[in-house]
Amino acid sequence: MSLPVILDFLAKASYFAAAVLFIVGLMKMGSPVTARKGIRWAGVGMVIATAVTFIAPSTWGDHGIDQTNLLLMIIAIVLSYLFWIWGKKVPITDMPQMVAIFNGMGGGSAAAIGAAAMLQSATFTGTCDPAALQAHLCLDTTYAVLAVSGALIGAVSFSGSVIAWAKLDGRLDKRFTFAGQQVVNLLIFLGLAGLGAYLIYSLEVPIIIAFFVVALLFGVLMTLPIGGADMPVVISLYNAFTGLAVAFEGYVLQNESLIIAGTVVGAAGMLLTQLMAKAMNRPITNVLFSNFGGGGASAEEIKGSMKPVEAPDAASFLYLAERVIVVPGYGMAVAQAQHKMWELCKQLIARDKEVKFAIHPVAGRMPGHMNVLLAEAGVPYDLIADMDDINPEFKTCDVAIVIGANDVVNPVAKTDKSSPIYGMPILDVIDAKQVIVIKRGKGTGFAGIENALFYAENCRMLYADGQEAANKLITELKALDGGGGH
């Protein structure tokens, strides 16, 4: 058995093992208890897949390893190391934009693979026989369809994720719209589809370049009109796009690891997108083809006024309560108040209070953002409840503390059909006997509308930074029983 055959067998077996580790890792990430182990398993799989690429026959030329391929791989590894260092320094509040840009890089990589395959095939002058096809020098119809499809999806995911990153990082306004935008986007998409169809049967360099320019433009225009409140849906959608693009290009390269990993990521991302869209009460078609996330005024007039409360009075509510539910939002992340809020909750638990945390599916700016924040603070997993599980308990809740959340607790989602968030499932905080909202000011949420909860008779506004408010509540709570708990 020749050395290339042995290396090819080892490479394929290693890629398969890496793919299995990806799947095992993803399964373990489904539970907060095993999530860290899942990341490690998937990481081991990625190390194996990366290392084996150096011995894979596809990396080698006729006279040894291809120097260009080797240089590109080394550059990629160095860049990955630099990004790893950067990722370790990124604060938890900036994690959503980091996830968005890293996801975009995955899509961009898939698009680059498709571009290389198409350009190489476009300049190939020989016959597309099995040997040339195996060497990726040319593309038959099936390979061309997958290369073009993967390149299109990857390019859209890349440019769309860059815009999502810019929005999350505060570098772009929340939304950008113009008259006839949906018609323009549709025409661009049809033109893009036409270019893709042409490329499947006739690969020409100028058309390939035009195809990628239009694909990148479409990703930008698709993302610009999306409001910040819908970023969790956008991130999960582009994650699904990236996975699908990687799977397609994996087939073009005949790389089992990419095919399996991309399929798993794409399927998981699409499932998550559907769950996020359901949580926002938006059909997938609305997510893909409409200016979802648009703000707007509500026609229903909100009666009453916001009633401020000082920390001593708010602490008295907590001191007398038996059941307390905390509702965190992105404002808590900005204030980095998760540790202080958990310290406050431990004070309540020490006084025999029942405490739970209520998590809305799209709380924060990416799926699972609040869960990560609370886990970082050391909150036990059994105290964290999803929206569907916790909503019935608000009616028997003595005090609900809302810190940094806005649109996900706004009752107009159930009462005002003219509201932009009407129909969106919300946390039924308004059903609690007493609500304390910790907020720095009177501003609106990402949807840009007033929150009727803040005007309710059972709601009091504690105006302060999240950490400052939690500190005050801890101090006042201790003072109520002479400086200590039970």
PyMOL commands that set and color helices and strands:
alter all, ss='L'
color gray80, all
select helices_A, chain A and resi 3-28+35-53+57-59+67-89+92-122+130-134+141-168+181-201+205-223+228-253+256-279+284-289+311-320+330-335+338-350+369-377+381-383+387-396+407-409+412-415+429-431+452-455+466-480
alter helices_A, ss='H'
color red, helices_A
select strands_A, chain A and resi 60-61+64-65+323-328+354-359+384-386+399-403+434-439+459-463
alter strands_A, ss='S'
color yellow, strands_A
deselect
rebuild
show_as cartoon
